[in-house]
């Protein structure tokens, strides 16, 4: 059985989705590739990844996503699609847990 990252269609999909990352980097990390598909992919990308990946792979990709990777709408849609409980999108700074603007209001240069 061919590994997912050796498939020519997957490689083309990675090229199309990775406008600012080298394709080799995208294909080196399954979760990163799946996040790109979840965030920017179209119907063709979705039908392609469903051949190689199970629901558990998508859950792992979204649960380990770094803060700021997903747009809020995409985050909530995928969590709903995967049957995951509602959860806020990860935030970059602990200070802005309640309101993203809090970080800027409370920032004091040293």
N, C-alpha and C positions, 0 to 999 in steps of 0.2 A: 504494500500500500504506500502510495506517495505521501510524503509529509506535506502538510498544508502550505508551508512557505516555499515549496519547490514547484507548486502549480503555476503555470504561466498566466492564468487568469488572475490569480491572487497577486502575482508580481505586477501585473498591469493595474490592478485595482490600487495597490500600494503606491504606484507611481502617480496615479490620478489624484489620490487623496493626500499625498505627502509633498505638498508644494514648497515646504520649507525645511523638510527633514530628508536626509539621504534614505533611499529605499532600503538599503542594507540595515539601517538602524530600525526602521519600521518593522521589517520582517524578522529582526532579531528578538523582538519582544511581542509575543502573542497578545498580551493585554493592551499594549500601545496600539497595535494594528486594529484590534477590535474597538477600542475607544474611537479611533479615527473613523471607522465605519459607522459606529453609533452616532457620532457627532455630525459627520459630513457626508455619509454614504447615501446612495440612492437605491432604488429597487434592485438594480442589477447587482450592486455590492451585497445587499441583504440576501438575495437568493444564492449568491456565491458562498458567503460565509456560513449559511445554514447547512451547506454540504459538509463542512469540516468541523463545525463547532456546536457544542451542546449548550443548553440554557445555563448550565453551571459555569461555562466559560464566560458568558456575558455577565453573569452575576459577579464573578471574580473581577472582571474588568471594571465594572462600575463601582464595586465596593473598594477597590484599590486605586481609584482615580485620584490624581493630585488635585488640590484646590485650584479652581479656575479653569479646569480643562473643559468641562461641559457648560453649555448655556443652560440656564435654569429650565427652560421649556423642554429641552432635550433630556435633561436629567430626570425630570418628573415623568415625562412620557415613557422613558425606558424603565424606570422603577415600576411604573404601573403595568407596563407590558410584561415585565419579568415577575410580577406578583410580589414585589418587595414593598415593605411598609413605606409610607410617606416619610421623607427625611429632607432636611434642608440641604442645599448644595454645600459642599465643603468651602470654608472660607480661608483666605490666605493668612489673615492675621487674627490671633485670638482676641484682640481688642475689639474687633468689629463683629463679634458673634451675633449681636442683636441688630445692629444697623451698620452697613458698610461705611457710612459716613462718619461713624463714631471714631474710627481710627484717625481720620484727618483732623477732626475737631480736637482730639485729645493728644495729638502729636506735639511733642516738645523736643526740639533739637538739643543735643547735649552740648 
